Amino acid sequence: MRIVIAEDDTLLREGLGLVLRGEGFDVVASTGGPEAFLAAVEEHRPDVAVVDVRMPPTHTDEGIKAAVEARRAHPELAVLVLSAYVEESFATDLLAEGAKGVGYLLKERVGRVDAFVEALQRVAAGGTAIDPEVVAQLFAQRRSDDPLERLTPREKEVLSVMAEGLGNAAIAQRLFITENAVHKHIRNIFFKLDLAPDDHTDRRVAAVLRYLESA
């Protein structure tokens, strides 16, 4: 798996490179700014980009903008965005460009190497990986008229774990329930969110987007 890193903090950038190489990944470029990142994507055509949200010159949203631009130019590129804080709008902006192959993690998650690598592999395979803390804060901001308020507490719990990118078996293990129960909860989620079967839509991704976009 070929990876490009975009992180302006030199120590973190080098640390990420060491971690990823140690796990057997091919880090083809490490950059410190959005322009260098986009140039590296064009040159190396990586499978995955690991991008910091806040980069020079203003340290606001340059990273997320560069990630969105890279995805538009190369839709097959998987992107794992890192942030020091929960910034819900940035997660939504990136997912709105296409939820497959997208992740959004807090930087503290990088220190948990197994979880970080698992999220990276999931994103590279076309899945999603949303940080549990982002999920929790989004649910805390639900409005009373939000369609997601139709969900029961358990259904919200299932959706929150599903938003992290986990499959049914992993959800069942996390919540200490059976896979059959998970299947029933997800079916109810789809029904309550008016997500009918569609050959062109991944309903799991659509459900996650529905709740991210209504924050």
ROTOR-784657 format. One line per field, with one value per atom (N, C-alpha, C): residue in three letters; atom name; z, y, x. Coordinates in Angstrom, 1 decimal. Each point is the difference from the previous one (the first is absolute). Layout:
# residues N
residu <- c(Ala|...)
atome <- c(CA|...)
c3 <- c(Z|...)
c2 <- c(Y|...)
c1 <- c(X|...)
This chain:
# residues 215
residu <- c(Met|Met|Met|Arg|Arg|Arg|Ile|Ile|Ile|Val|Val|Val|Ile|Ile|Ile|Ala|Ala|Ala|Glu|Glu|Glu|Asp|Asp|Asp|Asp|Asp|Asp|Thr|Thr|Thr|Leu|Leu|Leu|Leu|Leu|Leu|Arg|Arg|Arg|Glu|Glu|Glu|Gly|Gly|Gly|Leu|Leu|Leu|Gly|Gly|Gly|Leu|Leu|Leu|Val|Val|Val|Leu|Leu|Leu|Arg|Arg|Arg|Gly|Gly|Gly|Glu|Glu|Glu|Gly|Gly|Gly|Phe|Phe|Phe|Asp|Asp|Asp|Val|Val|Val|Val|Val|Val|Ala|Ala|Ala|Ser|Ser|Ser|Thr|Thr|Thr|Gly|Gly|Gly|Gly|Gly|Gly|Pro|Pro|Pro|Glu|Glu|Glu|Ala|Ala|Ala|Phe|Phe|Phe|Leu|Leu|Leu|Ala|Ala|Ala|Ala|Ala|Ala|Val|Val|Val|Glu|Glu|Glu|Glu|Glu|Glu|His|His|His|Arg|Arg|Arg|Pro|Pro|Pro|Asp|Asp|Asp|Val|Val|Val|Ala|Ala|Ala|Val|Val|Val|Val|Val|Val|Asp|Asp|Asp|Val|Val|Val|Arg|Arg|Arg|Met|Met|Met|Pro|Pro|Pro|Pro|Pro|Pro|Thr|Thr|Thr|His|His|His|Thr|Thr|Thr|Asp|Asp|Asp|Glu|Glu|Glu|Gly|Gly|Gly|Ile|Ile|Ile|Lys|Lys|Lys|Ala|Ala|Ala|Ala|Ala|Ala|Val|Val|Val|Glu|Glu|Glu|Ala|Ala|Ala|Arg|Arg|Arg|Arg|Arg|Arg|Ala|Ala|Ala|His|His|His|Pro|Pro|Pro|Glu|Glu|Glu|Leu|Leu|Leu|Ala|Ala|Ala|Val|Val|Val|Leu|Leu|Leu|Val|Val|Val|Leu|Leu|Leu|Ser|Ser|Ser|Ala|Ala|Ala|Tyr|Tyr|Tyr|Val|Val|Val|Glu|Glu|Glu|Glu|Glu|Glu|Ser|Ser|Ser|Phe|Phe|Phe|Ala|Ala|Ala|Thr|Thr|Thr|Asp|Asp|Asp|Leu|Leu|Leu|Leu|Leu|Leu|Ala|Ala|Ala|Glu|Glu|Glu|Gly|Gly|Gly|Ala|Ala|Ala|Lys|Lys|Lys|Gly|Gly|Gly|Val|Val|Val|Gly|Gly|Gly|Tyr|Tyr|Tyr|Leu|Leu|Leu|Leu|Leu|Leu|Lys|Lys|Lys|Glu|Glu|Glu|Arg|Arg|Arg|Val|Val|Val|Gly|Gly|Gly|Arg|Arg|Arg|Val|Val|Val|Asp|Asp|Asp|Ala|Ala|Ala|Phe|Phe|Phe|Val|Val|Val|Glu|Glu|Glu|Ala|Ala|Ala|Leu|Leu|Leu|Gln|Gln|Gln|Arg|Arg|Arg|Val|Val|Val|Ala|Ala|Ala|Ala|Ala|Ala|Gly|Gly|Gly|Gly|Gly|Gly|Thr|Thr|Thr|Ala|Ala|Ala|Ile|Ile|Ile|Asp|Asp|Asp|Pro|Pro|Pro|Glu|Glu|Glu|Val|Val|Val|Val|Val|Val|Ala|Ala|Ala|Gln|Gln|Gln|Leu|Leu|Leu|Phe|Phe|Phe|Ala|Ala|Ala|Gln|Gln|Gln|Arg|Arg|Arg|Arg|Arg|Arg|Ser|Ser|Ser|Asp|Asp|Asp|Asp|Asp|Asp|Pro|Pro|Pro|Leu|Leu|Leu|Glu|Glu|Glu|Arg|Arg|Arg|Leu|Leu|Leu|Thr|Thr|Thr|Pro|Pro|Pro|Arg|Arg|Arg|Glu|Glu|Glu|Lys|Lys|Lys|Glu|Glu|Glu|Val|Val|Val|Leu|Leu|Leu|Ser|Ser|Ser|Val|Val|Val|Met|Met|Met|Ala|Ala|Ala|Glu|Glu|Glu|Gly|Gly|Gly|Leu|Leu|Leu|Gly|Gly|Gly|Asn|Asn|Asn|Ala|Ala|Ala|Ala|Ala|Ala|Ile|Ile|Ile|Ala|Ala|Ala|Gln|Gln|Gln|Arg|Arg|Arg|Leu|Leu|Leu|Phe|Phe|Phe|Ile|Ile|Ile|Thr|Thr|Thr|Glu|Glu|Glu|Asn|Asn|Asn|Ala|Ala|Ala|Val|Val|Val|His|His|His|Lys|Lys|Lys|His|His|His|Ile|Ile|Ile|Arg|Arg|Arg|Asn|Asn|Asn|Ile|Ile|Ile|Phe|Phe|Phe|Phe|Phe|Phe|Lys|Lys|Lys|Leu|Leu|Leu|Asp|Asp|Asp|Leu|Leu|Leu|Ala|Ala|Ala|Pro|Pro|Pro|Asp|Asp|Asp|Asp|Asp|Asp|His|His|His|Thr|Thr|Thr|Asp|Asp|Asp|Arg|Arg|Arg|Arg|Arg|Arg|Val|Val|Val|Ala|Ala|Ala|Ala|Ala|Ala|Val|Val|Val|Leu|Leu|Leu|Arg|Arg|Arg|Tyr|Tyr|Tyr|Leu|Leu|Leu|Glu|Glu|Glu|Ser|Ser|Ser|Ala|Ala|Ala)
atome <- c(N|CA|C|N|CA|C|N|CA|C|N|CA|C|N|CA|C|N|CA|C|N|CA|C|N|CA|C|N|CA|C|N|CA|C|N|CA|C|N|CA|C|N|CA|C|N|CA|C|N|CA|C|N|CA|C|N|CA|C|N|CA|C|N|CA|C|N|CA|C|N|CA|C|N|CA|C|N|CA|C|N|CA|C|N|CA|C|N|CA|C|N|CA|C|N|CA|C|N|CA|C|N|CA|C|N|CA|C|N|CA|C|N|CA|C|N|CA|C|N|CA|C|N|CA|C|N|CA|C|N|CA|C|N|CA|C|N|CA|C|N|CA|C|N|CA|C|N|CA|C|N|CA|C|N|CA|C|N|CA|C|N|CA|C|N|CA|C|N|CA|C|N|CA|C|N|CA|C|N|CA|C|N|CA|C|N|CA|C|N|CA|C|N|CA|C|N|CA|C|N|CA|C|N|CA|C|N|CA|C|N|CA|C|N|CA|C|N|CA|C|N|CA|C|N|CA|C|N|CA|C|N|CA|C|N|CA|C|N|CA|C|N|CA|C|N|CA|C|N|CA|C|N|CA|C|N|CA|C|N|CA|C|N|CA|C|N|CA|C|N|CA|C|N|CA|C|N|CA|C|N|CA|C|N|CA|C|N|CA|C|N|CA|C|N|CA|C|N|CA|C|N|CA|C|N|CA|C|N|CA|C|N|CA|C|N|CA|C|N|CA|C|N|CA|C|N|CA|C|N|CA|C|N|CA|C|N|CA|C|N|CA|C|N|CA|C|N|CA|C|N|CA|C|N|CA|C|N|CA|C|N|CA|C|N|CA|C|N|CA|C|N|CA|C|N|CA|C|N|CA|C|N|CA|C|N|CA|C|N|CA|C|N|CA|C|N|CA|C|N|CA|C|N|CA|C|N|CA|C|N|CA|C|N|CA|C|N|CA|C|N|CA|C|N|CA|C|N|CA|C|N|CA|C|N|CA|C|N|CA|C|N|CA|C|N|CA|C|N|CA|C|N|CA|C|N|CA|C|N|CA|C|N|CA|C|N|CA|C|N|CA|C|N|CA|C|N|CA|C|N|CA|C|N|CA|C|N|CA|C|N|CA|C|N|CA|C|N|CA|C|N|CA|C|N|CA|C|N|CA|C|N|CA|C|N|CA|C|N|CA|C|N|CA|C|N|CA|C|N|CA|C|N|CA|C|N|CA|C|N|CA|C|N|CA|C|N|CA|C|N|CA|C|N|CA|C|N|CA|C|N|CA|C|N|CA|C|N|CA|C|N|CA|C|N|CA|C|N|CA|C|N|CA|C|N|CA|C|N|CA|C|N|CA|C|N|CA|C|N|CA|C|N|CA|C|N|CA|C|N|CA|C|N|CA|C|N|CA|C|N|CA|C|N|CA|C|N|CA|C|N|CA|C|N|CA|C|N|CA|C|N|CA|C|N|CA|C|N|CA|C|N|CA|C|N|CA|C|N|CA|C|N|CA|C|N|CA|C|N|CA|C|N|CA|C|N|CA|C|N|CA|C|N|CA|C|N|CA|C|N|CA|C|N|CA|C|N|CA|C|N|CA|C|N|CA|C|N|CA|C|N|CA|C|N|CA|C|N|CA|C|N|CA|C|N|CA|C|N|CA|C|N|CA|C|N|CA|C|N|CA|C|N|CA|C|N|CA|C|N|CA|C)
c3 <- c(0.0|0.0|0.0|-1.0|-0.1|0.7|0.8|0.9|-0.2|0.0|0.1|1.3|0.7|1.3|-0.2|0.5|0.0|1.5|0.6|1.4|0.2|0.5|0.2|1.2|1.0|1.2|-0.4|0.0|-0.5|0.9|1.3|0.8|-0.2|-0.1|-0.3|-1.4|-1.0|-1.3|-0.1|0.7|0.0|0.8|1.1|0.8|-0.8|-0.7|-0.8|-1.1|-0.6|-1.0|0.6|1.2|0.7|0.3|0.6|0.3|-1.2|-1.1|-1.1|-0.7|-0.1|-0.6|0.8|1.4|0.9|-0.2|-0.5|-0.2|-1.4|-0.8|-1.3|-1.1|0.2|-1.0|-0.7|-1.3|-0.8|0.0|0.8|0.1|-1.1|-1.1|-1.1|0.1|0.8|0.2|1.3|0.7|1.2|-0.3|0.2|-0.3|1.1|0.0|1.1|-0.3|-1.2|-0.4|-1.1|-0.2|-1.0|-1.4|-0.4|-1.4|-0.3|0.9|-0.1|0.0|0.8|0.1|-1.3|-0.6|-1.3|-1.1|0.0|-0.9|0.1|1.3|0.3|-0.5|0.2|-0.5|-1.5|-0.7|-1.5|-0.4|0.7|-0.4|0.3|1.2|0.5|-0.2|-0.1|-0.1|1.1|1.2|1.2|0.1|0.8|0.3|1.1|0.9|1.2|0.3|0.4|0.5|1.4|0.9|1.4|0.1|0.4|-0.1|1.3|0.4|1.2|-0.4|0.8|-0.4|0.0|1.0|0.1|-0.5|-1.1|-0.6|-0.4|-0.3|-0.4|-1.3|-0.2|0.8|1.2|0.0|1.0|1.1|-0.2|1.0|0.4|-1.0|0.3|-0.7|-1.3|-0.8|-1.2|-0.1|-1.3|-0.3|1.1|-0.2|-0.6|0.6|-0.5|-1.4|-0.3|-1.4|-1.0|0.4|-0.8|-0.2|1.1|-0.1|-1.0|0.1|-0.8|-1.5|-0.2|-1.4|-0.5|0.8|-0.4|-0.4|0.8|-0.3|-1.3|-0.3|-1.2|-1.2|0.1|-1.1|-0.2|1.2|0.0|0.9|-0.5|0.8|0.6|-0.5|0.5|1.2|0.3|1.1|1.4|0.8|1.4|0.9|0.9|0.8|1.4|0.9|1.4|0.6|0.5|0.5|1.5|0.5|1.4|0.6|1.2|0.6|1.5|0.6|1.4|0.8|-0.7|0.7|-0.8|0.6|-0.7|-0.8|-1.3|-0.9|-0.9|0.4|-0.7|-1.4|-0.3|-1.3|-1.0|0.4|-0.9|-0.3|0.9|-0.3|-1.0|0.2|-0.9|-1.4|-0.1|-1.3|-0.8|0.7|-0.7|-0.5|0.9|-0.3|-1.1|-0.1|-1.0|-1.4|-0.1|-1.3|-0.4|0.9|-0.3|1.2|0.6|1.3|-0.1|-1.2|0.0|0.0|0.8|0.1|0.7|1.1|0.7|1.5|0.7|1.4|0.7|1.2|0.8|1.4|0.4|1.4|0.7|1.4|0.8|0.1|0.1|0.0|1.1|1.1|1.2|-0.4|-1.0|-0.5|-0.6|-0.5|-0.7|1.0|1.3|1.0|0.2|-0.3|0.1|-1.3|-0.2|-1.4|-0.6|0.8|-0.6|-0.5|0.7|-0.4|-1.2|0.0|-1.1|-1.3|0.1|-1.2|-0.5|1.0|-0.4|-0.8|0.5|-0.7|-1.3|-0.1|-1.3|-1.0|0.4|-0.9|-0.4|0.9|-0.3|-1.1|0.2|-1.0|-1.3|0.0|-1.3|-0.7|0.7|-0.6|-0.5|0.2|-0.5|1.1|1.3|1.1|0.6|1.1|0.8|1.4|0.5|1.4|0.7|0.8|0.6|1.5|0.6|1.4|0.9|1.0|0.9|0.7|0.3|0.7|-0.9|-1.3|-1.0|0.0|0.0|0.0|1.2|1.2|1.2|0.1|-0.5|0.1|-1.0|-1.2|-0.9|0.5|0.7|0.6|1.1|0.7|1.1|-0.5|-1.3|-0.6|-0.7|0.1|-0.8|0.4|-1.0|0.2|0.2|0.7|0.3|-1.3|-1.1|-1.2|-1.0|0.4|-0.8|-0.2|-1.3|-0.3|0.9|0.4|0.8|1.3|0.5|1.3|0.0|-1.2|-0.1|0.5|0.0|0.4|1.5|0.4|1.4|0.5|1.3|0.5|-0.5|-0.1|-0.5|-1.4|-0.8|-1.5|-0.2|0.9|-0.1|0.3|1.0|0.4|-1.2|-0.6|-1.2|-1.1|-0.3|-1.0|0.3|1.2|0.4|-0.2|0.3|-0.3|-1.5|-0.7|-1.4|-0.7|0.6|-0.6|0.1|1.0|0.1|-1.1|-0.7|-1.1|0.3|1.1|0.4|-0.7|-0.2|-0.6|1.1|-0.4|0.9|1.1|-0.3|1.0|1.0|-0.4|0.9|0.8|-0.6|0.8|1.1|-0.3|1.0|1.1|-0.3|1.0|0.9|-0.6|0.7|1.0|-0.5|0.8|0.8|-0.1|0.8|-0.4|-1.3|-0.4|-1.2|-0.5|-1.0|-1.4|-1.0|-1.3|-0.6|0.4|-0.4|0.5|1.3|0.5|-0.7|-0.3|-0.8|-1.3|-0.7|-1.3|0.1|1.1|0.2|0.3|0.8|0.3|-1.2|-0.9|-1.2|-0.9|-0.1|-0.9|0.5|1.3|0.6|-0.3|0.1|-0.3|-1.5|-0.9|-1.4|-0.2|0.7|-0.2|0.6|1.2|0.6|-0.7|-0.7|-0.7|-1.5|-0.3|-1.4|-1.0|0.3|-0.9|-0.6|-1.1|-0.7|-0.8|-0.2|-0.8|-1.4|-0.4|-1.2|-0.6|-1.2|-0.6|-0.1|0.1|-0.2|1.3|1.1|1.3|1.1|0.7|1.1|1.2|0.5|1.1|1.3|0.3|1.2|-0.1|-1.2|-0.2|0.1|-0.7|0.0|1.4|0.8|1.4|0.8|-0.2|0.7|-0.5|-1.3|-0.6|0.5|0.1|0.5|1.4|0.8|1.4|0.1|-0.8|0.0|-0.6|-1.1|-0.6|0.8|0.9|0.7|1.4|0.2|1.2|0.1)
c2 <- c(-1.2|1.2|1.2|0.9|1.2|1.2|0.7|1.1|1.3|1.1|1.3|0.7|0.6|0.6|1.5|0.8|1.4|0.5|0.5|0.4|1.0|1.2|1.1|-0.2|-0.8|-0.2|-1.1|0.5|-0.9|-1.3|0.1|-1.1|-1.0|0.5|-0.9|-0.6|0.8|-0.5|-1.2|0.3|-1.1|-1.2|0.3|-1.1|-0.9|0.7|-0.7|-0.9|0.6|-0.8|-1.2|0.1|-1.1|-1.1|0.4|-0.9|-0.8|0.7|-0.6|-0.9|0.4|-0.8|-1.3|0.2|-1.1|-1.1|0.5|-0.9|-0.6|0.4|-0.6|0.8|1.3|0.8|0.7|0.4|0.8|1.4|0.8|1.5|0.6|0.4|0.5|1.5|0.8|1.4|0.5|0.9|0.7|1.5|0.7|1.4|0.8|1.3|0.9|1.1|-0.1|1.1|-0.5|0.7|-0.5|0.0|0.9|0.1|-1.2|-0.2|-1.2|-1.3|0.0|-1.3|-0.3|1.1|-0.2|-0.4|0.6|-0.4|-1.4|-0.5|-1.3|-1.0|0.3|-0.9|-0.1|1.1|0.0|-0.9|0.2|-0.7|-1.5|-0.4|-1.3|-0.9|0.7|-0.7|-1.1|0.5|-1.0|-0.7|-1.0|-0.7|0.8|0.5|0.7|1.3|1.0|1.2|0.2|0.3|0.3|1.5|0.7|1.5|0.7|1.0|0.8|1.0|0.3|1.0|1.3|0.4|1.4|0.0|0.8|0.1|1.4|0.4|1.3|0.4|1.3|1.1|0.5|-0.3|0.6|-1.0|-1.3|-1.0|-0.1|0.1|-0.1|-1.3|0.2|-1.2|-0.3|0.4|-0.3|-1.5|-0.8|-1.4|-0.7|0.4|-0.6|0.4|1.3|0.5|-0.8|-0.2|-0.7|-1.5|-0.6|-1.3|-0.1|0.9|0.1|0.1|1.0|0.2|-1.3|-0.6|-1.3|-1.0|-0.1|-1.0|0.3|1.3|0.3|-0.3|0.2|-0.3|-1.5|-0.7|-1.4|-0.7|-0.3|-0.6|-1.3|-0.7|-1.3|0.1|1.2|0.3|-0.1|-0.9|-0.1|1.1|0.6|1.1|-0.2|0.0|0.0|1.3|0.8|1.3|-0.1|0.7|0.1|1.4|0.1|1.3|-0.1|1.1|0.0|0.2|0.5|0.3|-0.6|0.0|-0.5|1.2|-0.1|1.1|-0.7|0.0|-0.8|0.5|1.3|0.5|-0.5|-0.1|-0.5|-1.5|-0.8|-1.3|-0.1|0.8|0.0|0.5|1.0|0.5|-1.1|-0.7|-1.0|-1.2|-0.4|-1.1|0.4|1.3|0.4|-0.2|-0.1|-0.2|-1.4|-0.9|-1.4|-0.8|-0.8|-0.6|-1.2|-0.6|-1.2|0.3|-0.7|0.2|1.3|0.4|1.2|-0.3|0.6|-0.1|1.3|0.1|1.3|-0.5|0.2|-0.4|1.1|0.0|0.9|-0.5|1.0|-0.4|-0.9|0.1|-0.9|-1.4|-0.3|-1.4|-0.6|0.9|-0.5|-0.8|0.4|-0.7|-1.4|-0.3|-1.4|-0.6|-0.6|-0.4|-1.0|-1.0|-1.0|0.6|0.9|0.7|0.9|0.7|0.9|-0.8|-1.1|-0.8|-0.6|-0.5|-0.6|1.0|1.3|1.0|0.3|0.1|0.2|-1.1|-1.2|-1.1|0.0|0.3|0.1|1.1|1.1|1.1|-0.4|-0.6|-0.4|-1.0|-0.8|-1.0|0.6|1.3|0.6|0.3|-0.3|0.2|1.4|0.2|1.2|-0.2|1.0|-0.1|1.3|0.2|1.3|-0.2|0.9|-0.1|0.0|-0.9|-0.2|1.3|0.9|1.2|1.0|0.0|0.8|-0.5|-1.3|-0.6|0.4|-0.1|0.3|1.5|0.9|1.4|0.4|-0.7|0.3|-0.5|-1.1|-0.5|1.0|0.6|0.9|1.3|0.2|1.3|-0.2|-1.2|-0.3|1.0|0.5|0.8|-0.8|0.6|-0.8|-0.4|0.9|-0.3|-0.8|-0.5|-0.8|-1.4|-0.5|-1.3|-1.1|0.3|-1.0|-0.2|1.0|-0.2|-1.0|-0.6|-1.1|-1.3|0.0|-1.2|-0.2|-1.3|-0.3|0.2|0.0|0.1|-1.1|-1.2|-1.1|0.2|0.5|0.2|1.1|1.0|1.1|-0.5|-0.9|-0.6|-0.8|-0.8|-0.8|0.9|1.1|0.9|0.7|0.3|0.7|-0.9|-1.3|-1.0|-0.2|-0.1|-0.2|1.2|1.2|1.2|-0.1|-0.8|-0.2|-0.9|-0.7|-0.8|-1.5|-0.4|-1.4|-0.8|-1.3|-0.9|-0.5|-0.8|-0.6|-0.8|-0.9|-0.8|0.8|1.1|0.8|0.9|0.4|0.8|-0.9|-1.3|-0.9|-0.2|-0.1|-0.3|1.3|1.2|1.2|0.2|-0.3|0.3|-1.2|-1.1|-1.2|-0.5|0.0|-0.5|-0.9|-0.7|-1.0|0.7|-0.7|0.6|0.1|-0.9|0.1|1.2|0.4|1.2|1.2|0.0|1.1|0.2|-1.2|0.1|0.6|-0.4|0.6|1.5|0.4|1.4|0.8|-0.5|0.7|0.1|-1.1|0.1|1.0|0.2|1.0|1.4|0.1|1.3|0.5|-1.0|0.3|0.4|-0.7|0.3|1.4|0.3|1.3|1.2|-0.3|1.1|0.0|-0.7|-0.1|-0.3|-1.0|-0.5|-1.3|0.1|-1.2|-0.7|-1.3|-0.6|0.6|0.2|0.7|-0.6|-0.4|-0.6|0.9|1.3|1.0|0.7|-0.5|0.7|-1.0|0.2|-0.8|0.6|-0.8|0.6|0.2|-0.8|0.3|1.3|0.3|1.3|1.1|-0.2|1.0|0.3|-1.0|0.3|0.8|-0.3|0.7|1.5|0.2|1.3|0.8|-0.7|0.7|0.6|-0.8|0.5|1.1|-0.2|1.0|1.4|-0.1|1.2|0.8|-0.7|0.7|0.5|0.0|0.5|1.5)
c1 <- c(0.8|-0.8|0.9|-0.2|0.8|-0.7|0.7|-0.6|0.8|-0.8|0.6|-0.5|0.9|-0.3|0.1|-1.0|0.0|-0.2|1.1|-0.1|1.1|-0.3|1.0|0.8|-0.4|0.8|1.1|1.2|1.1|0.1|-0.1|0.1|-1.1|-1.2|-1.1|0.1|0.4|0.1|1.0|1.2|1.0|-0.5|-0.7|-0.5|-1.0|-0.9|-1.0|0.8|1.0|0.7|0.7|0.6|0.6|-1.0|-1.2|-1.0|-0.5|-0.3|-0.5|1.0|1.2|1.0|0.2|0.0|0.1|-1.1|-1.1|-1.2|0.0|1.1|0.1|-0.6|-0.4|-0.5|1.1|-0.3|1.0|-0.4|0.7|-0.2|0.9|-0.7|0.7|0.3|-0.7|0.3|-0.5|0.7|-0.4|0.1|-1.1|0.0|-0.5|0.4|-0.4|-1.0|-0.6|-0.9|-1.0|-1.1|-1.0|0.5|0.8|0.5|0.9|0.9|1.0|-0.8|-1.0|-0.8|-0.7|-0.6|-0.7|1.0|1.1|1.1|0.4|0.1|0.5|-1.1|-1.3|-1.0|0.0|0.2|0.1|1.2|1.1|1.3|-0.1|-0.4|0.1|-1.3|-1.1|-1.3|-0.2|0.1|-0.1|-1.4|0.0|-1.3|-0.7|0.7|-0.6|0.8|-0.7|0.6|-0.4|1.0|-0.2|0.2|-1.0|0.0|-0.4|0.8|-0.4|-1.0|-1.0|-1.0|0.6|0.8|0.5|1.4|0.3|1.3|0.3|1.2|0.4|-0.8|-0.2|0.5|-0.8|-1.3|-0.9|-0.2|0.3|-0.3|-1.4|-0.9|-1.5|-0.5|-0.3|-0.6|0.8|1.3|0.7|0.1|0.2|0.1|-1.2|-1.2|-1.2|-0.3|0.3|-0.3|0.9|1.3|0.9|-0.5|-0.5|-0.5|-1.2|-0.9|-1.2|0.5|0.9|0.6|0.6|0.8|0.7|-1.1|-1.0|-1.1|-0.7|-0.2|-0.7|0.8|1.3|0.9|0.3|-0.1|0.3|-1.0|-1.2|-1.1|0.4|1.0|0.4|0.9|0.4|0.9|-0.7|0.5|-0.6|0.7|-0.8|0.5|-0.3|1.1|-0.2|0.4|-0.9|0.3|0.2|1.0|0.3|-0.2|-0.5|-0.3|0.3|0.5|0.3|-1.3|-1.1|-1.2|-1.2|-1.1|-1.3|-0.5|0.0|-0.4|-1.1|-1.2|-1.0|-0.3|0.1|-0.3|1.0|1.3|1.0|-0.2|-0.5|-0.3|-1.1|-1.0|-1.2|0.4|0.9|0.4|0.8|0.8|0.8|-1.0|-0.8|-1.0|-0.9|-0.4|-0.9|0.6|1.3|0.6|0.0|-0.5|0.0|0.5|-0.9|0.3|0.9|0.1|0.8|1.5|0.8|1.4|0.3|-0.7|0.2|0.1|1.0|0.0|0.3|-0.4|0.2|0.3|1.3|0.4|0.7|-0.2|0.8|1.4|0.9|1.5|0.4|-0.8|0.4|-0.2|-0.8|-0.3|1.3|0.9|1.2|0.9|0.0|0.8|-0.5|-1.2|-0.5|0.2|1.2|0.4|-1.0|-0.4|-0.9|-1.3|-0.6|-1.2|0.2|1.1|0.3|0.2|0.8|0.3|-1.3|-0.9|-1.2|-0.9|-0.1|-0.7|0.5|1.4|0.6|-0.3|0.1|-0.3|-1.5|-0.9|-1.4|-0.3|0.6|-0.1|0.5|1.2|0.6|-0.8|-0.8|-0.9|-1.3|-0.2|-1.2|-1.0|0.4|-1.0|0.2|-0.7|0.1|0.6|0.6|0.5|-0.2|-1.0|-0.3|0.3|0.8|0.4|-1.2|0.0|-1.1|-0.3|1.0|-0.3|-0.8|0.3|-0.8|-1.4|-0.2|-1.3|-0.8|0.7|-0.7|-0.4|0.8|-0.3|-1.1|0.0|-1.1|-1.4|0.0|-1.2|-0.5|0.9|-0.3|-0.6|0.1|-0.5|-1.3|-0.6|-1.3|-1.0|-0.8|-1.1|-1.3|-1.0|-1.2|-0.8|0.2|-0.8|0.8|1.2|0.8|-0.6|0.0|-0.5|0.7|1.2|0.8|-0.6|-0.8|-0.7|-1.1|-0.3|-0.9|0.6|1.4|0.7|-0.1|0.0|0.0|1.5|0.2|1.4|0.9|-0.5|0.9|0.3|-1.0|0.2|1.0|0.0|1.0|1.3|0.1|1.3|0.5|-0.8|0.4|0.5|-0.7|0.4|1.3|0.2|1.2|1.2|-0.1|1.1|0.1|-1.1|0.0|0.8|-0.2|0.7|1.5|0.5|1.4|0.5|-0.9|0.4|0.0|-0.5|0.0|-1.1|0.3|-1.0|-0.9|-1.0|-1.0|0.7|0.9|0.6|0.8|0.7|0.7|-0.9|-1.1|-1.0|-0.6|-0.3|-0.6|1.0|1.3|1.0|0.1|0.0|0.2|-1.2|-1.2|-1.2|-0.5|0.7|-0.4|-1.4|-0.3|-1.3|0.3|-1.1|0.2|0.1|0.6|0.0|-1.5|-0.8|-1.4|-0.7|0.3|-0.5|0.5|1.3|0.6|-0.7|-0.2|-0.7|-1.4|-0.8|-1.3|0.1|0.9|0.2|0.3|0.9|0.4|-1.2|-0.8|-1.2|-0.9|-0.2|-0.9|0.6|1.3|0.6|-0.3|0.2|-0.3|-1.4|-0.9|-1.5|-0.3|0.5|-0.3|0.6|1.1|0.7|-0.4|-1.1|-0.5|1.0|0.9|1.0|-0.4|-0.7|-0.5|1.2|-0.1|1.0|0.2|1.3|0.3|1.3|-0.1|1.2|1.2|-0.3|1.1|0.4|-0.6|0.3|0.4|1.1|0.4|-0.8|-1.0|-0.8|0.7|1.0|0.8|0.7|0.6|0.7|-1.0|-1.2|-1.0|-0.5|-0.2|-0.4|1.0|1.3|1.0|0.0|-0.1|0.0|-1.2|-1.2|-1.2|0.2|0.7|0.1|1.2|1.0|1.1|-0.5|-0.8|-0.4|-1.1|-0.7|-1.0|0.5|1.3|0.5|-0.2)
